Amino acid sequence: MATSILTHVLAVLFGMGSWVTICGLWVELPLIVPQVPEGWYLPSYLSVIVQMANIGPLFVTIMHRFRPGTLNETAVIYFIVGFGILASLFLAFFWSETIVVLGLERSVPLLLLVFFVSIVDCTSSVTFLPFMTQLKAEYLRTYYIGEGLSGLVPALVAMVQGVGVMECVNASQILRSNKTHLNKSEIDANYLVPHYQPANFSVEAYFFFLTAMMVVCLVAFLLLNYHPAVARERPNNSNESGDHTSRWKNKKSEQKPMMRSQKAKPRSRFGTGTYTWIQVVYIYIILAWVNALTNTGLPSVQSYSCLPYGNQAYHWSATMANVANPIACFITMFYTQRSLVLMGVLTSIGSLIGVYIMGMAVLSPCPLLVNDTSGTVIIVLAWFFFIFVLSYVKVIVAVILRDEGHSALVWCGAVVQLGSMLGAVTMFPLVNIYDFFISGDPCNTNCL
C-alpha cells in the first residue's frame, strides 16, 4: 500500500510540471502588464506565442507517425523539463528587460522566454501522457490530478501574493494622491475606479517558485524511472527484470503503427480494435471540442463574463475553475466510466454551461443580474461546473485511449493541442481585432 501511495504522489508531482509555467504566467499578468511596454496587449501576444509553440508537439507526433521508435521518449522528457527549468529561471532575471526594436521598446526577452516555456508545456501533452502507459492504469488518473494542480497551485500562490487585490475608491482620491494640478471638475469627481494594492512579494520571487515546481517535476520523473518501488507498479512487473521486459515490450509496440490490428476480429485497425472508425472519430472530435472550450475558447473571455459582477466574482471564478479540474480527476479514481453515450451527454451539458458564460461575456458590461448577488453566485458556479464536467470528459477519453495503447495517447496529446489552437485562432480576432466584447467594470458603475 505504501508503494502505491508513493507512486501516486510521484505521478501527481510529475503531472504538476506539465503546464505550471504557462498557467502561472497567466495569473501573474496583472503585476507584469503595468511594467512592460506592451501593456494589456501582452495577453494577445502570449496567446499567439503559445500557439506557435505547437511546433514541439507537431514534431513529436510526426516522428511517432512516420518514424516510430526513433525518439527516446524518456530522453525527450528529460530534455524538455530541464529546458523548462532554465527558461523559468531566466524569466525571473530577465522578464522586465526591454530591447529597442524599430525605435520602440519591446519586451523581447520576455516574449522569447515565454516561447521557450510554451514549447516545453505544449510538448508535455505528447510525451508525459504516453509515458504514463508504463504504469498501471490508475496512475493515469492521478497524473491528471497533478495536471489540474498545475493551474491551481500557481493561482493559490498568486492569491497569497495579492495579485489583483483591489478596492473601489472615488476618482478624486486617486487624482489627489498623484499630486496633480486639479481643476474643479476633477476635484468634484464622484465616480468609482479600481485601485490595486501592492503585491506581498515580487514577480521575480514568483518566477523562482515556478522554477522550483519544475525542479520538483524533474525529481519526480527521475524517481518514476529509477525507484525500485515504482518498478513494481508497472503492468505485469514484480521486479527489476520485469521492468526491463516491460520497457522492451513498450518499445516494440511503439515500433508498430497505431492503426494495427490486435485481435482476431477487430472492429477497426485502431489500437486494439475495440472501437469502430466512427467511434474513434467521435472520441477525438469530443476531445478537440472540449479542449478548445476549456483551454482557450472560454478562458479568453473570462474577464468579460466575470468582471461586470465585481472583482471578487472574477477572482472566485478563476479560483473555483482551477479547483474544479483536480476535483473531477480525483473523482475518476473511484468512479470511472468508458461510456461513449455518457461522454456525449456530459459534453453537451458542459457546452450548454459554456453558452451561458459566453452569453454573459457578449452582454458585458451589463450582463444578466449584474447588480444582484445571485448573478455573482451563478457566474461563479457556472465556471466551476463548466470546468468540472468537461475535465471529467477529458479523463474518460484518456482512460479509453490508454487502453488502446501508447500511440493512441500520443495522438491524444496532439488532438489536445489541435483543439486548443483552434479555440485560440477562433477567439483571437473576435477579442482583439473586431472588439466583439466590451470590458466590464469591476466597480459596477456602468449599469447602475
Residue, then its C-alpha position, 0 to 999 in steps of 0.5 A: m500500500a505504501t508503494s502505491i501511495l508513493t507512486h501516486v504522489l510521484a505521478v501527481l508531482f510529475g503531472m504538476g510540471s506539465w503546464v505550471t509555467i504557462c498557467g502561472l504566467w497567466v495569473e501573474l499578468p496583472l503585476i507584469v502588464p503595468q511594467v512592460p511596454e506592451g501593456w494589456y496587449l501582452p495577453s494577445y501576444l502570449s496567446v499567439i506565442v503559445q500557439m506557435a509553440n505547437i511546433g514541439p508537439l507537431f514534431v513529436t507526433i510526426m516522428h511517432r507517425f512516420r518514424p516510430g521508435t526513433l525518439n527516446e521518449t524518456a530522453v525527450i522528457y528529460f530534455i524538455v523539463g530541464f529546458g523548462i527549468l532554465a527558461s523559468l529561471f531566466l524569466a525571473f532575471f530577465w522578464s522586465e528587460t526591454i530591447v529597442v526594436l524599430g525605435l520602440e521598446r519591446s519586451v523581447p526577452l520576455l516574449l522569447l522566454v515565454f516561447f521557450v516555456s510554451i514549447v516545453d508545456c505544449t510538448s508535455s501533452v505528447t510525451f508525459l501522457p504516453f509515458m504514463t502507459q508504463l504504469k498501471a492504469e490508475y496512475l493515469r488518473t492521478y497524473y491528471i490530478g497533478e495536471g489540474l494542480s498545475g493551474l491551481v497551485p500557481a493561482l493559490v500562490a498568486m492569491v497569497q501574493g495579492v495579485g489583483v487585490m483591489e478596492c473601489v475608491n472615488a476618482s478624486q482620491i486617486l487624482r489627489s494622491n498623484k499630486t496633480h494640478l486639479n481643476k474643479s471638475e476633477i476635484d468634484a469627481n464622484y465616480l468609482v475606479p479600481h485601485y490595486q494594492p501592492a503585491n506581498f512579494s515580487v514577480e521575480a520571487y514568483f518566477f523562482f517558485l515556478t522554477a522550483m515546481m519544475v525542479v520538483c517535476l524533474v525529481a519526480f520523473l527521475l524517481l518514476n524511472y529509477h525507484p525500485a518501488v515504482a518498478r513494481e507498479r508497472p503492468n505485469n512487473s514484480n521486479e527489476s527484470g520485469d521492468h526491463t521486459s516491460r520497457w522492451k515490450n513498450k518499445k516494440s509496440e511503439q515500433k508498430p503503427m497505431m492503426r494495427s490490428q490486435k485481435a482476431k476480429p477487430r472492429s477497426r485497425f485502431g489500437t486494439g480494435t475495440y472501437t469502430w472508425i466512427q467511434v474513434v472519430y467521435i472520441y477525438i472530435i469530443l476531445a478537440w471540442v472540449n479542449a478548445l472550450t476549456n483551454t482557450g475558447l472560454p478562458s479568453v473571455q473570462s474577464y468579460s463574463c466575470l468582471p461586470y459582477g465585481n472583482q471578487a466574482y472574477h477572482w472566485s471564478a478563476t479560483m473555483a475553475n482551477v479547483a474544479n479540474p483536480i476535483a473531477c480527476f480525483i473523482t475518476m479514481f473511484y468512479t470511472q466510466r468508458s461510456l461513449v453515450l455518457m461522454g456525449v451527454l456530459t459534453s453537451i451539458g458542459s457546452l450548454i454551461g459554456v453558452y451561458i458564460m459566453g452569453m454573459a461575456v457578449l452582454s458585458p458590461c451589463p450582463l444578466l443580474v449584474n447588480d444582484t448577488s445571485g448573478t455573482v453566485i451563478i457566474v461563479l458556479a457556472w465556471f466551476f461546473f463548466i470546468f468540472v464536467l468537461s475535465y471529467v470528459k477529458v479523463i474518460v477519453a484518456v482512460i479509453l485511449r490508454d487502453e488502446g495503447h501508447s500511440a493512441l495517447v500520443w495522438c491524444g496529446a496532439v488532438v489536445q493541442l489541435g483543439s486548443m489552437l483552434g479555440a485560440v485562432t477562433m477567439f483571437p480576432l473576435v477579442n482583439i481585432y473586431d472588439f466583439f466584447i466590451s470590458g466590464d467594470p469591476c466597480n459596477t458603475n456602468c449599469l447602475 
